[in-house]
Amino acid sequence: MKKRKWKAVGFILMISAAIAVASSYYGFKEAEASCLKSGGTVVEKDVSLLAFHWKLSCEQG
């Protein structure tokens, strides 16, 4: 019973991490699209391996 419980907890944690990565990457893509839509130019973009940390610089011109 304990082994099954730990497997379930591990599965839930993995799914939660996947959702967090997908949400963060989606936020990055939305920021990039917003910059381009407003007529700006993306001058710097930096996305970490799992997209937890990202930085985007938009220059309006």
C-alpha positions as CSV (number, residue, x, y, z in Angstrom):
1,M,0.0,0.0,0.0
2,K,2.8,2.4,0.9
3,K,4.6,1.8,-2.4
4,R,1.5,2.6,-4.4
5,K,1.0,5.8,-2.4
6,W,4.5,7.0,-3.2
7,K,4.1,6.2,-6.9
8,A,0.9,8.3,-6.9
9,V,2.6,11.2,-5.2
10,G,5.5,11.0,-7.7
11,F,3.2,10.9,-10.6
12,I,1.3,14.0,-9.3
13,L,4.6,15.9,-8.8
14,M,5.8,15.0,-12.3
15,I,2.5,16.2,-13.8
16,S,2.6,19.4,-11.8
17,A,6.2,20.1,-13.0
18,A,5.2,19.5,-16.6
19,I,2.3,21.9,-16.3
20,A,4.5,24.5,-14.7
21,V,7.0,24.3,-17.5
22,A,4.3,24.5,-20.2
23,S,2.7,27.5,-18.5
24,S,6.0,29.3,-18.2
25,Y,6.9,28.7,-21.9
26,Y,3.4,29.8,-23.0
27,G,3.9,33.0,-21.0
28,F,7.2,33.6,-22.8
29,K,5.7,33.0,-26.2
30,E,2.8,35.4,-25.4
31,A,5.2,38.1,-24.3
32,E,7.2,37.6,-27.6
33,A,4.0,37.8,-29.7
34,S,2.8,40.9,-27.8
35,C,6.1,42.6,-28.5
36,L,5.9,41.8,-32.3
37,K,2.2,42.7,-32.5
38,S,2.9,46.2,-31.0
39,G,5.4,46.9,-33.7
40,G,8.5,46.2,-31.5
41,T,11.6,44.2,-32.2
42,V,12.8,41.5,-29.9
43,V,16.4,42.5,-29.1
44,E,17.2,39.9,-26.5
45,K,15.6,36.7,-25.5
46,D,17.0,34.2,-23.0
47,V,15.1,31.1,-22.0
48,S,16.5,28.6,-19.5
49,L,16.6,24.9,-20.2
50,L,13.1,24.2,-18.8
51,A,11.7,27.7,-19.4
52,F,11.3,28.4,-15.7
53,H,13.4,31.5,-16.0
54,W,13.1,33.7,-19.1
55,K,13.9,37.2,-20.1
56,L,12.7,39.1,-23.2
57,S,13.7,42.7,-24.2
58,C,11.5,44.5,-26.6
59,E,12.6,47.7,-28.4
60,Q,9.9,49.9,-29.8
61,G,10.9,51.5,-33.0
